[in-house]
Amino acid sequence: MDEIESKNMMEWTRLLSDKRFGMEEYSDRKHERTDFQRDYDRLVFSSPFRRLQNKTQVFPLPGHIFVHNRLTHSLEVSCVGRSLGNNVSKGLIRKYPDGSPNLSEIGAIVSAACLAHDMGNPPFGHSGERAISAFFDEGGEGEKWKNDVQKEGGRWSDFVHFEGNANALRLLTHQFLGRRKGGFALTYSTLASIIKYPYSSNLSGKKGKFGFFQTEEESYLRIAKELGICCNPSEPEKFARYPLVFLVEAADDICYQIMDIEDACKLHIITYAEAIDLLIDFFEGEKREHILRIMKMVDDKNEQLAYLRSSIIGLLVDECSRVFLENEETILNGTFGSPLIGQISDPARSAYANCSKMACDKIYRAKDVVDVELAGHHIFSRLINIFTDALMHQGQPYSKLLLQRIPEQYDTNVTSTYGKIQCVLDFISGMTDVYALDLYRKVTGMGLPAV
């Protein structure tokens, strides 16, 4: 970490860079679209982004009732992120009329980063991350490879605390076999905007959160150096957060918390009355009465809930934008440590806390949600074990058959134990829920092709 900027203030003129990771020599080419807008389009048309439509957000993938999957969640987060970025952009342009020409592009940068923020998440929602970590944790089956990884100088904590955020950086920057240098070759600013935890897994602490695997540490150092990201003043061995990360995080916080309440209502996990009571408390006084009057204009309960939800999102966008602009100096010097949503004004802050409590007490403990976690744990354990064993013993006939299922972009010839495990995790984390379940059934003999 000796390359961390020693100065204590980041600068917008360096932070907003349209240089492309891995394709720096092409950074001066001009297009009708800005490079940040091209990032957005490049992500939308990518296969990993499309696969998000078959990855669980919180609830099992829908049958006759629509609930959010990773794709719809990411699109909504991107819309909210664009609004947050545009608000902040306008405020900064007023403050710095002669500042960086890319200040006007903050909305485009944040919206692109929001599209990508969950692309590294494995199947079965956050339970997929926990299942991978549990497999390698103390007492897990995966512990049999721990000594080999550490003897080779590999970072075992990358697996024990498997993190979708770090996996997103790998997916976006790593040159997989047959692919171009720089991965997606996104702009440095878009890449920096997705890293919520700008430090390695050996600094993750009890929460187990981190921003890059051992294999991508050098890549993040390049990004940080290019953008002038400074060190964290209270923990100098870590980086400070890139400022736009706060906006991406806020967009995610706004969407998942509010949309989970709406989905839970549609699935009858909570009642319509409970949902309305939770959500109307974001407002008080005249504004509250106005919203209630508008809701009474329609009889459809889904429409009433949708209107209330949209009003809350608008309120939270304005509140989080205000918090960012008011704390710009501490964000730029790395001393601002709270999520923006944690600093909003009452009554919205209290209402948001009540939504979080309801989600923990009733939504995330719902039977269907728990069942996904249980299934995901079992499926991941078997797949990781089977395919990693195959990579460790490639000469065996059954291993050869299994390795035919791994796409060519993943390097099955890697020699290190760390690399073999990471190859398997690259393969598995990119799967959809349906594909993971289907592959599990086939390799365990529970399902066979039609004869």
GUKELO-643210 format. One record per residue (C-alpha): x, y, z. Coordinates in Angstrom, 1 decimal, decimal comma. Layout:
BEGIN
@east X&north Y&up Z
...
***
This chain:
BEGIN
@east 0,0&north 0,0&up 0,0
@east 3,0&north 2,3&up -0,3
@east 1,4&north 3,8&up -3,4
@east -1,5&north 5,4&up -1,6
@east -1,6&north 9,2&up -2,1
@east 0,1&north 10,9&up 0,9
@east -1,9&north 14,1&up 0,5
@east -5,1&north 14,4&up 2,4
@east -7,5&north 15,9&up -0,1
@east -8,8&north 14,4&up -3,4
@east -9,5&north 16,7&up -6,3
@east -12,3&north 16,6&up -8,8
@east -10,0&north 17,4&up -11,7
@east -8,3&north 14,0&up -11,2
@east -11,2&north 12,0&up -9,8
@east -13,3&north 12,3&up -12,9
@east -11,2&north 10,5&up -15,5
@east -12,4&north 9,1&up -18,8
@east -9,2&north 7,0&up -19,3
@east -10,1&north 3,4&up -20,0
@east -8,6&north 0,6&up -17,9
@east -6,3&north -1,6&up -20,0
@east -6,8&north 0,6&up -23,1
@east -5,1&north 3,8&up -21,9
@east -3,5&north 4,5&up -25,2
@east -7,0&north 5,0&up -26,8
@east -8,2&north 7,5&up -24,2
@east -8,0&north 10,5&up -26,5
@east -10,4&north 9,0&up -29,1
@east -13,6&north 11,1&up -29,5
@east -17,2&north 9,8&up -29,9
@east -20,6&north 11,3&up -30,1
@east -21,3&north 9,6&up -26,7
@east -19,1&north 10,4&up -23,8
@east -16,9&north 7,6&up -22,5
@east -19,0&north 7,3&up -19,4
@east -22,2&north 6,9&up -21,5
@east -20,3&north 4,2&up -23,5
@east -19,6&north 2,4&up -20,1
@east -23,3&north 2,3&up -19,5
@east -24,1&north 0,9&up -22,9
@east -21,2&north -1,6&up -22,8
@east -22,6&north -3,0&up -19,5
@east -26,2&north -3,2&up -20,7
@east -25,2&north -5,3&up -23,8
@east -22,9&north -7,6&up -21,9
@east -23,7&north -11,3&up -21,1
@east -22,9&north -11,0&up -17,4
@east -25,4&north -8,2&up -17,1
@east -28,1&north -10,1&up -19,0
@east -27,6&north -13,1&up -16,7
@east -28,7&north -11,0&up -13,7
@east -32,3&north -11,6&up -14,9
@east -32,0&north -15,1&up -13,5
@east -30,3&north -14,3&up -10,3
@east -32,2&north -14,0&up -7,0
@east -32,3&north -10,5&up -5,4
@east -34,0&north -11,5&up -2,0
@east -37,0&north -13,6&up -2,9
@east -37,0&north -16,8&up -5,0
@east -37,4&north -16,1&up -8,7
@east -41,1&north -15,3&up -9,5
@east -43,9&north -17,5&up -10,6
@east -47,1&north -15,7&up -11,2
@east -46,2&north -12,8&up -8,9
@east -43,4&north -10,5&up -10,1
@east -40,7&north -9,7&up -7,6
@east -37,3&north -8,2&up -8,2
@east -34,4&north -10,1&up -9,5
@east -30,8&north -8,8&up -9,8
@east -31,4&north -7,3&up -13,2
@east -34,5&north -5,3&up -12,3
@east -32,9&north -4,2&up -9,1
@east -29,7&north -3,0&up -10,9
@east -31,8&north -1,1&up -13,5
@east -33,7&north 0,7&up -10,7
@east -30,6&north 1,4&up -8,8
@east -29,1&north 2,9&up -11,9
@east -32,0&north 5,2&up -12,4
@east -31,8&north 6,4&up -8,8
@east -28,0&north 6,7&up -9,1
@east -28,4&north 8,9&up -12,2
@east -30,7&north 11,3&up -10,3
@east -28,4&north 11,4&up -7,3
@east -25,4&north 12,1&up -9,6
@east -27,2&north 14,8&up -11,5
@east -28,2&north 16,6&up -8,3
@east -24,7&north 16,5&up -7,0
@east -23,3&north 17,5&up -10,4
@east -25,5&north 20,6&up -10,5
@east -24,4&north 21,5&up -6,9
@east -20,7&north 21,1&up -7,7
@east -20,9&north 23,1&up -11,0
@east -22,5&north 26,0&up -9,0
@east -19,6&north 25,8&up -6,5
@east -16,9&north 25,3&up -9,1
@east -18,0&north 27,0&up -12,3
@east -14,5&north 26,7&up -13,7
@east -13,9&north 23,2&up -12,3
@east -13,4&north 19,9&up -14,1
@east -15,3&north 19,6&up -17,4
@east -16,4&north 16,2&up -16,3
@east -18,4&north 17,5&up -13,4
@east -21,4&north 17,4&up -15,7
@east -20,9&north 13,6&up -16,2
@east -21,3&north 12,5&up -12,6
@east -24,8&north 11,3&up -13,3
@east -23,6&north 9,1&up -16,2
@east -20,7&north 7,7&up -14,1
@east -22,9&north 6,8&up -11,2
@east -25,6&north 5,3&up -13,3
@east -23,1&north 3,1&up -15,1
@east -21,5&north 2,0&up -11,8
@east -24,9&north 1,2&up -10,4
@east -25,5&north -1,2&up -13,3
@east -22,3&north -3,0&up -12,5
@east -22,4&north -3,0&up -8,7
@east -24,0&north -6,5&up -8,4
@east -22,5&north -8,1&up -11,4
@east -20,0&north -10,1&up -9,2
@east -22,7&north -11,5&up -7,0
@east -23,1&north -15,3&up -7,2
@east -26,5&north -17,1&up -7,7
@east -29,1&north -17,2&up -4,8
@east -28,6&north -13,6&up -3,6
@east -26,4&north -12,7&up -0,7
@east -26,9&north -16,3&up 0,6
@east -24,6&north -17,3&up -2,3
@east -21,8&north -15,2&up -0,8
@east -22,4&north -16,7&up 2,6
@east -22,5&north -20,2&up 1,2
@east -19,1&north -19,8&up -0,5
@east -17,6&north -18,3&up 2,6
@east -19,0&north -21,1&up 4,8
@east -17,5&north -23,7&up 2,6
@east -14,0&north -22,4&up 3,1
@east -14,4&north -21,3&up 6,7
@east -13,3&north -23,1&up 9,9
@east -14,5&north -26,7&up 9,8
@east -15,8&north -26,5&up 6,2
@east -14,9&north -29,0&up 3,5
@east -12,8&north -26,4&up 1,7
@east -10,4&north -26,1&up 4,6
@east -8,4&north -29,0&up 3,2
@east -6,8&north -26,6&up 0,7
@east -5,9&north -23,9&up 3,2
@east -2,3&north -25,0&up 3,9
@east -1,5&north -25,3&up 0,2
@east -2,9&north -21,9&up -0,6
@east -1,0&north -20,3&up 2,2
@east 2,3&north -22,1&up 1,5
@east 2,1&north -20,7&up -2,0
@east 1,6&north -17,2&up -0,7
@east -2,1&north -17,1&up -1,5
@east -4,6&north -15,1&up 0,5
@east -6,9&north -17,6&up 2,1
@east -9,1&north -14,7&up 3,5
@east -10,2&north -14,0&up -0,1
@east -12,2&north -17,3&up 0,1
@east -13,3&north -17,3&up 3,7
@east -14,8&north -13,8&up 3,3
@east -15,9&north -14,2&up -0,4
@east -17,3&north -10,8&up -1,4
@east -19,4&north -10,0&up -4,4
@east -18,1&north -6,5&up -4,5
@east -14,5&north -7,7&up -5,0
@east -15,7&north -10,2&up -7,5
@east -17,3&north -7,4&up -9,5
@east -14,0&north -5,7&up -9,9
@east -12,4&north -9,0&up -11,0
@east -15,2&north -9,6&up -13,5
@east -14,8&north -6,1&up -15,0
@east -11,0&north -5,8&up -15,1
@east -9,5&north -9,3&up -15,4
@east -8,4&north -10,5&up -18,8
@east -10,1&north -13,9&up -19,0
@east -8,8&north -16,3&up -21,7
@east -9,6&north -15,1&up -25,2
@east -10,8&north -11,8&up -23,9
@east -9,3&north -8,3&up -24,4
@east -6,9&north -6,6&up -22,1
@east -8,6&north -4,7&up -19,2
@east -11,7&north -6,9&up -19,2
@east -14,6&north -4,6&up -19,9
@east -12,1&north -1,7&up -20,4
@east -14,4&north 0,7&up -18,4
@east -13,2&north 4,1&up -17,4
@east -11,2&north 4,4&up -14,3
@east -13,9&north 6,5&up -12,6
@east -16,7&north 4,0&up -13,3
@east -14,6&north 1,2&up -11,9
@east -13,6&north 3,2&up -8,7
@east -17,3&north 4,0&up -8,1
@east -18,2&north 0,4&up -7,4
@east -15,6&north -0,4&up -4,7
@east -17,4&north 0,1&up -1,4
@east -14,5&north -1,4&up 0,7
@east -11,2&north -0,1&up -0,7
@east -8,9&north -2,5&up 1,0
@east -7,9&north -6,2&up 0,8
@east -9,4&north -9,2&up 2,6
@east -6,7&north -9,4&up 5,2
@east -7,9&north -6,0&up 6,5
@east -11,6&north -6,8&up 6,4
@east -12,1&north -7,4&up 10,1
@east -15,1&north -9,1&up 11,7
@east -17,5&north -7,9&up 9,0
@east -15,5&north -9,7&up 6,3
@east -16,0&north -6,9&up 3,7
@east -13,3&north -6,0&up 1,3
@east -12,9&north -4,5&up -2,2
@east -10,5&north -6,6&up -4,2
@east -9,0&north -10,1&up -4,3
@east -5,2&north -10,6&up -4,2
@east -5,2&north -11,0&up -8,0
@east -6,8&north -7,5&up -8,5
@east -4,9&north -5,6&up -5,8
@east -2,4&north -4,2&up -8,4
@east -5,4&north -3,2&up -10,6
@east -6,9&north -1,2&up -7,8
@east -3,6&north 0,4&up -7,0
@east -3,4&north 1,6&up -10,6
@east -6,9&north 3,0&up -10,4
@east -6,3&north 4,7&up -7,1
@east -3,0&north 6,2&up -8,3
@east -4,6&north 7,5&up -11,5
@east -7,5&north 9,1&up -9,7
@east -5,5&north 10,5&up -6,8
@east -7,5&north 8,5&up -4,2
@east -5,9&north 9,3&up -0,8
@east -5,4&north 7,1&up 2,2
@east -8,0&north 6,7&up 5,0
@east -6,8&north 9,2&up 7,7
@east -7,9&north 7,0&up 10,5
@east -6,6&north 3,7&up 9,0
@east -3,6&north 4,7&up 6,7
@east -3,2&north 1,1&up 5,5
@east -6,5&north 1,4&up 3,7
@east -7,7&north 3,7&up 1,0
@east -10,3&north 6,4&up 1,5
@east -13,5&north 5,7&up -0,4
@east -13,7&north 7,2&up -3,9
@east -16,4&north 9,9&up -3,5
@east -18,9&north 8,6&up -6,0
@east -19,1&north 5,3&up -4,1
@east -21,2&north 7,1&up -1,6
@east -23,8&north 7,9&up -4,3
@east -23,8&north 4,3&up -5,7
@east -24,2&north 3,0&up -2,2
@east -27,1&north 5,4&up -1,5
@east -28,9&north 4,4&up -4,7
@east -28,6&north 0,8&up -3,6
@east -29,8&north 1,5&up -0,1
@east -32,8&north 3,5&up -1,3
@east -33,9&north 0,8&up -3,8
@east -33,4&north -2,4&up -1,9
@east -35,0&north -1,2&up 1,3
@east -38,1&north 0,3&up -0,2
@east -38,6&north -2,3&up -3,0
@east -38,2&north -5,2&up -0,5
@east -41,2&north -3,8&up 1,4
@east -43,2&north -3,6&up -1,8
@east -42,2&north -7,1&up -2,9
@east -43,0&north -8,5&up 0,6
@east -46,5&north -7,0&up 0,4
@east -47,1&north -8,6&up -3,0
@east -46,1&north -11,9&up -1,6
@east -48,3&north -11,4&up 1,5
@east -45,4&north -11,7&up 3,9
@east -46,6&north -8,4&up 5,3
@east -50,0&north -6,9&up 4,9
@east -50,9&north -3,9&up 2,7
@east -51,8&north -2,0&up 5,9
@east -48,4&north -2,8&up 7,4
@east -46,6&north -1,6&up 4,2
@east -48,6&north 1,7&up 4,1
@east -48,0&north 2,4&up 7,8
@east -44,3&north 1,9&up 7,3
@east -43,9&north 3,9&up 4,2
@east -46,2&north 6,9&up 5,0
@east -44,1&north 7,6&up 8,1
@east -41,4&north 9,0&up 5,8
@east -43,6&north 12,1&up 5,6
@east -45,2&north 14,5&up 8,1
@east -47,5&north 17,4&up 8,1
@east -48,8&north 18,9&up 4,9
@east -46,8&north 16,7&up 2,6
@east -48,2&north 13,6&up 4,3
@east -51,7&north 14,8&up 3,9
@east -51,1&north 15,6&up 0,3
@east -49,8&north 12,1&up -0,5
@east -52,7&north 10,5&up 1,3
@east -55,2&north 12,6&up -0,8
@east -53,5&north 11,5&up -4,0
@east -53,6&north 7,9&up -3,0
@east -57,3&north 8,1&up -2,5
@east -57,8&north 9,1&up -6,1
@east -57,3&north 5,5&up -7,2
@east -58,7&north 2,2&up -5,8
@east -56,0&north -0,1&up -6,9
@east -53,8&north -0,9&up -3,9
@east -50,8&north -1,7&up -6,1
@east -51,0&north 1,7&up -7,7
@east -51,4&north 3,4&up -4,3
@east -48,3&north 1,6&up -3,0
@east -46,4&north 2,5&up -6,2
@east -47,2&north 6,2&up -5,8
@east -46,1&north 6,2&up -2,2
@east -42,9&north 4,3&up -3,1
@east -42,0&north 6,8&up -5,8
@east -42,6&north 9,7&up -3,5
@east -40,2&north 8,2&up -0,9
@east -37,5&north 7,6&up -3,5
@east -37,8&north 11,2&up -4,6
@east -37,5&north 12,4&up -1,0
@east -34,5&north 10,1&up -0,3
@east -32,7&north 11,2&up -3,5
@east -33,0&north 14,8&up -2,5
@east -31,9&north 14,1&up 1,1
@east -28,9&north 12,0&up 0,1
@east -27,8&north 14,6&up -2,5
@east -28,0&north 17,3&up 0,2
@east -25,9&north 15,2&up 2,7
@east -23,3&north 14,6&up 0,0
@east -23,0&north 18,3&up -0,9
@east -22,9&north 19,5&up 2,7
@east -20,2&north 17,0&up 3,5
@east -18,1&north 17,4&up 0,3
@east -15,0&north 18,5&up 2,1
@east -14,9&north 15,5&up 4,5
@east -15,7&north 13,1&up 1,6
@east -12,8&north 14,5&up -0,3
@east -10,4&north 14,3&up 2,6
@east -11,5&north 10,7&up 3,5
@east -12,9&north 11,5&up 6,9
@east -16,6&north 11,0&up 6,1
@east -17,3&north 7,5&up 7,2
@east -21,1&north 7,1&up 7,2
@east -23,4&north 6,0&up 4,4
@east -25,4&north 9,0&up 3,1
@east -28,7&north 7,4&up 4,1
@east -27,5&north 7,4&up 7,7
@east -27,3&north 11,2&up 7,8
@east -30,7&north 12,1&up 6,3
@east -33,2&north 14,2&up 8,4
@east -36,1&north 13,0&up 10,4
@east -38,8&north 11,7&up 9,9
@east -37,2&north 10,0&up 6,9
@east -34,3&north 8,6&up 8,9
@east -36,6&north 7,1&up 11,6
@east -38,9&north 5,6&up 8,9
@east -36,0&north 4,1&up 7,1
@east -34,8&north 2,5&up 10,3
@east -38,3&north 1,0&up 10,9
@east -38,2&north -0,4&up 7,4
@east -34,9&north -2,0&up 8,1
@east -36,2&north -3,5&up 11,3
@east -39,2&north -4,9&up 9,6
@east -37,1&north -6,4&up 6,8
@east -34,8&north -8,1&up 9,4
@east -37,6&north -9,4&up 11,6
@east -40,1&north -10,6&up 9,0
@east -38,9&north -10,4&up 5,4
@east -35,4&north -11,9&up 5,5
@east -36,6&north -14,6&up 7,8
@east -39,5&north -15,6&up 5,6
@east -39,7&north -19,3&up 4,8
@east -39,0&north -18,9&up 1,1
@east -36,0&north -16,6&up 1,7
@east -34,6&north -19,1&up 4,2
@east -35,2&north -22,0&up 1,8
@east -33,2&north -20,3&up -0,9
@east -30,3&north -19,9&up 1,6
@east -30,5&north -23,5&up 2,6
@east -30,6&north -24,8&up -1,0
@east -27,8&north -22,4&up -2,0
@east -25,5&north -23,6&up 0,8
@east -25,9&north -27,2&up -0,3
@east -25,6&north -26,6&up -4,0
@east -22,5&north -24,4&up -3,7
@east -20,8&north -26,8&up -1,3
@east -21,2&north -29,7&up -3,7
@east -20,3&north -27,7&up -6,9
@east -17,2&north -26,1&up -5,4
@east -16,0&north -29,4&up -4,0
@east -16,6&north -31,4&up -7,1
@east -15,0&north -29,0&up -9,6
@east -12,0&north -28,0&up -7,4
@east -11,2&north -31,7&up -6,8
@east -11,4&north -32,1&up -10,6
@east -8,9&north -29,3&up -11,1
@east -6,6&north -30,8&up -8,5
@east -6,7&north -34,2&up -10,1
@east -7,0&north -33,4&up -13,8
@east -5,6&north -36,8&up -15,0
@east -8,5&north -38,8&up -13,6
@east -11,2&north -39,8&up -16,1
@east -14,1&north -38,3&up -14,2
@east -12,2&north -35,1&up -13,7
@east -11,7&north -34,8&up -17,4
@east -15,5&north -35,1&up -18,0
@east -16,2&north -32,5&up -15,3
@east -13,7&north -30,0&up -16,7
@east -15,5&north -30,2&up -20,1
@east -18,3&north -28,3&up -18,4
@east -16,1&north -25,3&up -17,5
@east -16,1&north -22,7&up -20,3
@east -12,9&north -22,0&up -22,2
@east -12,6&north -18,4&up -20,8
@east -11,6&north -19,8&up -17,4
@east -8,0&north -21,0&up -17,0
@east -8,2&north -24,6&up -15,9
@east -4,5&north -25,0&up -16,5
@east -3,5&north -22,5&up -13,8
@east -0,9&north -24,1&up -11,5
@east -1,4&north -22,6&up -8,1
@east -4,0&north -23,9&up -5,6
@east -5,3&north -20,4&up -5,1
@east -5,7&north -20,0&up -8,9
@east -7,6&north -23,3&up -9,2
@east -10,0&north -22,4&up -6,5
@east -10,5&north -18,9&up -8,0
@east -11,1&north -20,5&up -11,4
@east -14,0&north -22,6&up -9,9
@east -15,4&north -19,5&up -8,2
@east -15,2&north -17,5&up -11,4
@east -17,2&north -20,3&up -13,1
@east -19,8&north -20,7&up -10,3
@east -20,3&north -17,1&up -9,4
@east -21,2&north -16,3&up -13,0
@east -24,0&north -18,9&up -13,1
@east -27,7&north -18,1&up -12,9
@east -29,8&north -19,7&up -10,2
@east -31,4&north -22,0&up -12,8
@east -28,1&north -23,1&up -14,3
@east -26,5&north -23,7&up -10,9
@east -29,4&north -25,9&up -9,9
@east -29,5&north -27,7&up -13,2
@east -25,7&north -28,4&up -13,1
@east -25,9&north -29,6&up -9,5
@east -28,7&north -32,1&up -10,4
@east -26,7&north -33,4&up -13,4
@east -23,3&north -33,8&up -11,7
@east -24,9&north -35,5&up -8,6
@east -27,0&north -37,8&up -10,8
@east -30,3&north -36,3&up -9,6
@east -31,2&north -35,3&up -13,1
@east -30,4&north -36,7&up -16,6
@east -30,9&north -35,4&up -20,1
@east -34,1&north -36,7&up -21,8
@east -33,5&north -40,1&up -23,4
***
